[in-house]
Amino acid sequence: MPVPPAGHRPAGQESVRLDDIAHEPLVRVADPVWSAYERIDRRPGGRPASDGPLADTALPRAGALLRASGS
């Protein structure tokens, strides 16, 4: 589930399609298989997901999201 910051383009939308976030960097996790699953890596069409910050647990992942959003 994407959690964009308030001023971000898909923020406030009732639903978000993969195309809406296709070029956004997403938080990665240490396990490459789980990371690929969570980030939908390879995207439809074969494009790789953009790399975001690396986090290994839920708490750092939340912090990484805030830092990436500039909050």
C-alpha positions as CSV (number, residue, x, y, z in Angstrom):
1,M,0.0,0.0,0.0
2,P,1.5,3.3,-1.0
3,V,1.7,6.0,1.7
4,P,2.6,9.2,-0.1
5,P,3.2,12.5,1.7
6,A,0.4,15.1,1.7
7,G,1.6,17.1,-1.3
8,H,2.5,14.1,-3.5
9,R,0.6,13.6,-6.7
10,P,-1.3,10.5,-5.7
11,A,-2.0,11.7,-2.2
12,G,-5.7,11.9,-1.4
13,Q,-6.8,9.7,-4.3
14,E,-9.2,6.9,-3.4
15,S,-7.1,4.4,-5.3
16,V,-3.7,4.3,-6.9
17,R,-2.7,2.3,-10.0
18,L,0.8,0.9,-10.6
19,D,1.2,3.3,-13.4
20,D,0.7,6.2,-10.9
21,I,3.8,5.2,-8.9
22,A,5.8,3.4,-11.7
23,H,8.7,5.8,-11.5
24,E,8.7,6.4,-7.8
25,P,11.6,5.0,-5.7
26,L,10.2,2.5,-3.1
27,V,11.7,1.5,0.2
28,R,13.7,-1.8,-0.1
29,V,14.2,-4.5,2.5
30,A,17.3,-6.6,3.1
31,D,15.7,-9.8,1.7
32,P,15.9,-9.5,-2.1
33,V,13.0,-11.8,-2.8
34,W,10.7,-10.0,-0.3
35,S,11.9,-6.7,-1.6
36,A,11.1,-7.6,-5.2
37,Y,7.6,-8.8,-4.1
38,E,6.8,-5.7,-2.1
39,R,8.0,-3.3,-4.8
40,I,6.5,-5.2,-7.7
41,D,9.9,-5.7,-9.3
42,R,9.7,-6.2,-12.5
43,R,7.0,-3.9,-13.5
44,P,4.6,-4.7,-16.3
45,G,6.6,-4.3,-19.5
46,G,9.8,-5.6,-17.8
47,R,11.0,-2.3,-16.3
48,P,12.8,-2.7,-12.9
49,A,11.4,-0.9,-9.8
50,S,13.3,2.2,-8.8
51,D,15.4,1.7,-5.7
52,G,14.6,3.7,-2.6
53,P,16.2,3.7,0.8
54,L,17.1,0.3,2.4
55,A,15.3,-0.7,5.7
56,D,15.3,-4.0,7.5
57,T,12.4,-3.7,9.9
58,A,9.0,-1.9,9.9
59,L,10.1,0.9,12.1
60,P,13.1,2.0,10.0
61,R,10.9,1.6,6.9
62,A,8.5,4.1,8.3
63,G,11.4,6.5,9.0
64,A,12.8,5.9,5.5
65,L,9.5,6.8,4.0
66,L,9.4,10.1,6.0
67,R,12.9,11.0,5.0
68,A,12.2,10.2,1.3
69,S,9.1,12.4,1.4
70,G,11.1,15.3,2.9
71,S,9.0,15.3,6.1
